[in-house]
Structure formats: structure tokens, C-alpha cells
């Protein structure tokens, strides 16, 4: 049983590290989006001073803003903590733990058998894997949109 529990703990630890990495990458992506947005905003005054925007510039600007907004939504999806209702009897998810009184949680934890502990550890690893999967899916979208918005922003810098 110890080897099974160690494997579940190892898996959960590895997945928790991946979740932290996804969050860190999302925050970095947020910084890049900020730089891209600032670059776009600096061009508004340049365009106004030169007599107004051409239709091509306006279209490229609108696309850049749209890409930034969608990328921002994806970044927020990565960073925003997971929600949802706690599963009844889940001994590892913080919402499930907090839904109990301290004494109730301790009593339930002390009553766990070795099999119950193993099941809880594997359940935790699985739940973390679902979180990591969702975060990395949103992160891939955010990165692709951010890269595209950077290219669009560079076009605007040269068009304006």
C-alpha cells in the first residue's frame, strides 16, 4: 500500500508543479499583452496627428484589439482559481475540507482506512490533472493569440 500511496503523492506533486508553471507562464503572457496594448495605444495619437486612420489601419487595429481581448480572457481562465462544488466526502480538495467543521474533518480523516487513503490520494491526483489540462488548454490559446497580436501590433507600428 505504501508504494501505491507514494506513487499517487508523486503524481500529484508533479501535476501541482505543472499547474504552478502554467500560472507563471500565464502571468508572463499577461505582461506581454500589456506591452502590446501600450504599443497600440501610443499609435492612436500618432494617427490622430497625421490626419486620421486609414481603413486598412482601422481594420488591423480592430483585429489587434480583438486578439488582445480574447488572449486576455484565456490568460484569466488560466490564472483564475478553479471553482465548482466540492464532492461530498472529498478529503483533499480545499473547498471540501473548508465545507466541514474542523472537528468533523479530523474525525473523518482519522477514520480512513488504508484503502480510503489510497483512493483519496489518487482522486486528488486525478482532480489536479483535470485542472492542469484545463489550464494548459487555455494557455495554448492565450499564447497563440498573444503571438498573433504581437505580429498585428508590429504591423500597426509600421503602418502608422
C-alpha positions as CSV (number, residue, x, y, z in Angstrom):
1,X,0.0,0.0,0.0
2,X,2.9,2.4,0.8
3,X,4.2,2.1,-2.8
4,X,0.7,2.9,-4.2
5,X,0.4,5.9,-1.9
6,X,3.9,7.1,-2.8
7,X,3.1,6.9,-6.5
8,X,-0.1,8.9,-6.0
9,X,1.7,11.5,-4.0
10,X,4.5,11.7,-6.6
11,X,1.9,12.1,-9.4
12,X,0.0,14.8,-7.5
13,X,3.2,16.7,-6.8
14,X,4.3,16.6,-10.4
15,X,0.9,17.8,-11.6
16,X,0.8,20.5,-8.9
17,X,4.2,21.8,-10.3
18,X,2.7,21.9,-13.8
19,X,-0.2,23.9,-12.5
20,X,2.3,26.4,-10.9
21,X,4.2,26.6,-14.2
22,X,1.0,27.2,-16.2
23,X,0.1,30.1,-13.8
24,X,3.6,31.6,-14.1
25,X,3.5,31.4,-17.9
26,X,0.1,33.0,-17.9
27,X,1.3,35.9,-15.8
28,X,4.3,36.4,-18.2
29,X,1.8,36.3,-21.1
30,X,-0.2,39.0,-19.3
31,X,2.9,41.2,-19.2
32,X,3.4,40.7,-23.0
33,X,-0.2,41.6,-23.6
34,X,0.3,44.8,-21.6
35,X,3.3,45.8,-23.7
36,X,1.3,45.0,-26.9
37,X,-1.6,47.1,-25.6
38,X,0.7,50.0,-24.7
39,X,2.3,49.9,-28.1
40,X,-1.2,50.1,-29.7
41,X,-2.2,53.0,-27.5
42,X,0.9,55.0,-28.4
43,X,-0.1,54.8,-32.0
44,X,-3.5,56.4,-31.5
45,X,-2.1,59.9,-31.0
46,X,0.3,59.4,-34.0
47,X,-2.7,58.5,-36.2
48,X,-4.7,61.5,-34.9
49,X,-1.8,63.8,-35.5
50,X,-1.4,62.6,-39.1
51,X,-4.9,63.3,-40.0
52,X,-6.8,60.2,-39.1
53,X,-6.8,56.4,-39.6
54,X,-7.0,54.8,-43.0
55,X,-9.5,51.9,-43.4
56,X,-6.6,49.4,-43.5
57,X,-5.1,50.8,-40.3
58,X,-8.5,50.8,-38.6
59,X,-9.1,47.1,-39.6
60,X,-5.7,46.0,-38.4
61,X,-6.1,47.9,-35.2
62,X,-9.5,46.4,-34.6
63,X,-8.1,42.9,-35.2
64,X,-5.2,43.6,-32.8
65,X,-7.6,44.8,-30.1
66,X,-9.8,41.8,-30.5
67,X,-6.9,39.4,-30.4
68,X,-5.6,41.0,-27.2
69,X,-9.0,40.8,-25.5
70,X,-9.5,37.2,-26.4
71,X,-6.0,36.4,-25.2
72,X,-6.7,38.3,-22.0
73,X,-9.8,36.1,-21.4
74,X,-7.7,33.0,-21.9
75,X,-5.0,34.2,-19.5
76,X,-7.6,35.0,-16.9
77,X,-9.0,31.5,-17.4
78,X,-5.6,30.0,-16.6
79,X,-5.0,32.2,-13.6
80,X,-8.5,32.2,-12.1
81,X,-8.8,29.6,-9.3
82,X,-10.9,26.6,-10.1
83,X,-14.4,26.6,-8.8
84,X,-17.2,24.2,-8.6
85,X,-19.0,22.4,-5.9
86,X,-16.9,20.2,-3.7
87,X,-17.6,16.5,-4.0
88,X,-19.2,15.0,-0.9
89,X,-16.6,13.2,1.1
90,X,-13.6,14.5,-0.8
91,X,-10.8,14.7,1.8
92,X,-8.2,16.5,-0.3
93,X,-9.9,19.4,-2.2
94,X,-9.7,22.6,-0.2
95,X,-13.3,23.6,-0.7
96,X,-14.4,20.2,0.5
97,X,-12.2,20.5,3.6
98,X,-13.4,24.0,4.3
99,X,-17.0,23.0,4.0
100,X,-16.6,20.9,7.2
101,X,-16.1,21.9,10.7
102,X,-12.5,21.3,11.9
103,X,-13.5,18.5,14.3
104,X,-15.6,16.8,11.6
105,X,-12.8,16.8,9.1
106,X,-10.3,15.5,11.7
107,X,-12.7,12.7,12.8
108,X,-13.3,11.7,9.2
109,X,-9.6,11.7,8.4
110,X,-8.8,9.6,11.4
111,X,-11.4,7.1,10.4
112,X,-9.9,6.5,6.9
113,X,-8.6,3.0,6.1
114,X,-5.5,2.4,4.1
115,X,-7.7,1.8,1.0
116,X,-9.6,5.1,1.7
117,X,-6.3,7.0,1.9
118,X,-5.1,5.5,-1.4
119,X,-8.4,6.3,-3.1
120,X,-8.2,9.9,-1.8
121,X,-4.7,10.3,-3.0
122,X,-5.5,9.0,-6.5
123,X,-8.6,11.1,-6.6
124,X,-6.5,14.2,-5.7
125,X,-4.0,13.4,-8.5
126,X,-6.9,13.0,-10.9
127,X,-8.5,16.2,-9.9
128,X,-5.2,18.1,-10.2
129,X,-4.7,16.5,-13.7
130,X,-8.1,17.9,-14.8
131,X,-7.1,21.4,-13.5
132,X,-3.7,21.2,-15.3
133,X,-5.4,20.0,-18.5
134,X,-7.8,22.9,-18.5
135,X,-5.1,25.5,-17.6
136,X,-2.8,24.3,-20.4
137,X,-5.6,24.3,-22.9
138,X,-6.4,27.9,-22.1
139,X,-2.7,28.7,-22.0
140,X,-2.1,27.4,-25.5
141,X,-4.9,29.5,-26.8
142,X,-3.5,32.6,-24.9
143,X,0.0,32.1,-26.3
144,X,-1.2,31.7,-29.9
145,X,-3.4,34.8,-29.7
146,X,-0.7,36.8,-27.9
147,X,1.8,35.9,-30.6
148,X,-0.6,36.8,-33.3
149,X,-1.5,40.1,-31.6
150,X,2.3,40.9,-31.4
151,X,2.6,40.4,-35.1
152,X,-0.5,42.6,-35.7
153,X,0.8,45.3,-33.4
154,X,4.2,45.3,-35.2
155,X,2.2,45.8,-38.5
156,X,0.4,48.7,-36.9
157,X,3.7,50.3,-35.7
158,X,4.9,50.2,-39.3
159,X,1.6,51.3,-40.9
160,X,1.1,54.2,-38.6
